[in-house]
Amino acid sequence: MSMLNVRTDEAMEKAIAALTESGRTRSEAVRYALLHTYRDELIKQAQADAERLANDPDDRAEMLAIQRYLGLVE
């Protein structure tokens, strides 16, 4: 496992303090925050992709063709 050094400011220290109140270590709090932020970014990208697909008839047709090929729809 690699190590990462991060400079914190007052806002970061406040956030870390809030995330460690439940007993997490500082390292666990930072990992938690990074993974949740990454998950949120992936969800935002998936939502944007879904909106794009919903609004483009060519993409919808391709998506349906792929679902049919995979046996997900008839």
C-alpha positions as CSV (number, residue, x, y, z in Angstrom):
1,M,0.0,0.0,0.0
2,S,1.4,3.4,-0.9
3,M,1.4,6.5,1.3
4,L,0.0,9.9,0.5
5,N,0.8,13.1,2.3
6,V,-1.8,15.8,2.2
7,R,-1.6,19.4,3.5
8,T,-4.7,20.3,5.3
9,D,-6.3,23.7,6.0
10,E,-8.9,24.7,8.6
11,A,-11.8,23.4,6.5
12,M,-10.1,20.0,5.9
13,E,-9.3,19.7,9.6
14,K,-13.0,20.4,10.5
15,A,-14.1,17.7,8.0
16,I,-11.6,15.2,9.3
17,A,-12.7,15.9,12.9
18,A,-16.3,15.3,11.9
19,L,-15.4,12.1,10.1
20,T,-13.4,10.8,13.1
21,E,-16.0,11.4,15.7
22,S,-17.4,7.9,15.2
23,G,-14.1,6.3,16.0
24,R,-12.5,6.3,12.6
25,T,-8.8,7.1,12.4
26,R,-7.7,10.1,10.3
27,S,-6.5,7.7,7.6
28,E,-9.8,5.8,7.6
29,A,-11.7,9.1,7.4
30,V,-9.6,10.3,4.4
31,R,-10.1,6.9,2.6
32,Y,-13.8,7.0,3.4
33,A,-14.1,10.6,2.0
34,L,-12.1,9.7,-1.2
35,L,-14.0,6.6,-1.9
36,H,-17.4,8.2,-1.4
37,T,-16.4,11.2,-3.5
38,Y,-15.2,8.8,-6.3
39,R,-18.5,6.9,-6.0
40,D,-20.5,10.1,-6.3
41,E,-18.5,11.1,-9.4
42,L,-19.2,7.7,-11.0
43,I,-22.9,8.1,-10.2
44,K,-23.0,11.6,-11.7
45,Q,-21.3,10.3,-14.9
46,A,-23.8,7.4,-15.1
47,Q,-26.7,9.8,-14.7
48,A,-25.3,12.1,-17.4
49,D,-24.8,9.1,-19.7
50,A,-28.4,7.9,-19.0
51,E,-29.8,11.4,-19.8
52,R,-27.8,11.5,-23.0
53,L,-29.1,8.0,-24.0
54,A,-32.6,8.9,-23.2
55,N,-32.5,12.0,-25.4
56,D,-30.8,10.5,-28.4
57,P,-32.9,8.1,-30.5
58,D,-29.8,6.6,-32.2
59,D,-28.2,5.9,-28.8
60,R,-31.5,4.4,-27.5
61,A,-31.7,2.1,-30.5
62,E,-28.1,1.0,-30.0
63,M,-28.7,0.4,-26.2
64,L,-31.8,-1.7,-27.0
65,A,-29.8,-3.7,-29.6
66,I,-27.1,-4.4,-27.0
67,Q,-29.7,-5.4,-24.4
68,R,-31.3,-7.8,-26.9
69,Y,-27.9,-9.3,-27.8
70,L,-27.2,-9.9,-24.1
71,G,-30.6,-11.4,-23.6
72,L,-31.8,-8.8,-21.2
73,V,-34.9,-7.9,-23.2
74,E,-36.9,-9.6,-25.9
